[in-house]
Amino acid sequence: MIRWFLLLCCIVTAWAGEAKMQSSDDMESQEQEERRLSTFLREAAEYRIGRSQATPDPAADGAVAAELERAHAMREVGGRTWYQLWLIGRFTRARWIALDAWEEHPYTIHSGAVIHFMLECRAENAEVRGTLTELQRLWYYIPDYPDLSAAMLTALELGERLQKFETAVDLEADDPRQVVKIEGRSFIFDIDDLFRFLSQHGDRESIAPRAALALARSKLLSGEKEDRWTARRAYEDFLERFPDSPLVFEAVLEQALSHLVTYKGSDYDVGALLDARDLVDIAELEAGGDPGRAALVSAYRKRITAWLQDRDLSVAMWYSRRTRPLWLAWLKRPPELKDPDSGARFYANAVIGRDRASPQAGSATALLQRLPPG
């Protein structure tokens, strides 16, 4: 007995230590990002000072324009030498050409266009951290760049493309906890940083709302226990910040998913299903008569109703087993109940009343017929 107790203590201690280690990793990641940003801001301040003191140089402007044109050609058709065709991709080679031009002449009238071009090349290569770096360089180094919104859109589309949230939702899952396919945290730290930056600095009409919603989705996809709750809070933050956004409908529906993934099982958890059902009802109000949205609401409601049916039927069966077999009923049934089958009847009738045409209702009807009259 003592050995089992010690084993249990070891397991609990290991679990607690693991949780602390994960929290420590998260804090370390945040500290590293803060240090990186601090260094970045210092370099940006130095660049802006140098840019403000630089004198116009038409020769440098022409040289950078020519190199940028050569970089565009490299990106479109690639190189001709064997290493350009095989070892080094055309997007990487094109970015190198632009980078060499920018490092040689950092203060020309084409500096913003050069950094924007390097951002596009990194996005083509799906380099999330590199894309974020170029975007931050544009934002902090050249804040008056006229095509900054286009650069942000390129970065946002890269993050959304890699996230693939739509393919992660499975309404046909047998268990509510499996309605979102977990991808893990390892691959989305950089994407989180990208979405967080866009959410803070993007325009409130399009970029910032999409980035904030994508950030909430990342939390939902992570699979970490604590992120189940931070995802829910992230959706609430989105609705508070952007109450008039066209994405409110998607946010409310996905907030319902954040409740479903916390489902603890049919024996003792119905709150997650009821909360998700209520959010789907709210999403219906945001559908605005759109047929596609109405169909999506219907699909969510149908699936959640089926899970509720499964849950209540399971509980009804559980109550019925408390009085079977008869020779063990005295041990299993609650002694204070005058009618020991009342729980089974209650949940069976709930199943029938919710959807009489469902398969679960047929099973509930058969169960009621087997029970003695109450």
C-alpha angles and dihedrals in degrees: 000000000000091000091055090049091051091048091052090050090052092051093049091047092050092048092050091048091051091051091051091048091053091049089049090051091052092050092048090051091052092048091050091051091049092051091047092050092048090055090045092053092050091052090046091053090051090049094050091050091051091046093051091051097043118108121226112269114189091186092056090045090054094047093051091046090053093048091047090053089050090050091052090052091050091051092050102044106010128222131304104222120091096251091050091051097044119012101035123042120229093244092055092046091048091050091051091055091051092045092052090051093049094047091050094047109019098164105054127122088255097057094104092048091049093052090045089052091051089050091054091050092051090048090053088055091047091240100159098180092044092049090051091049092053091046092051089047090055093045098047102028101042107017091166094060105135097215096050092119091056090052090050091050091053091052092046093051090051091054093046092047093053093043094057092188095168091062091051096064115089113179090177093065114129093224125045089226089064096053089103118049107228115229099180132238100266097085101038106056092095091043089053090054091049094050091045092054093048092046091054100041107024123100116275094234101064120340102050096046093049091047093048091050091047090051090055089049091054090057090049092051097046100084093214113137095231092048091064087073098035088054090056090048091048090057090049090051090051092053091048094049099040108027092153098045119123086232094067090097092056092044094054093048092048090047085060087057089053088061095045094055089058092058110134101197140287096275097067113003127076099135094083091054094046093048091050091049091052091051091052088054089054091048089055088061089054094049091088095206093298108152094215093051091045090054091050092051089050091051092050093046093048093051095045090048089053090051090049089051091050091048097049093044089051091052091047090053090048091054092047090054090057089075098039129121096029095221089061098039093096088062101043107036123081106258095217094064116099090195108036092191095055092100092053091049093048096054094039090054089047090056092049093045094050096054118353092186096055123106089240090058089057091053091046091052091051089050092052090051091055094051120087114251112275 
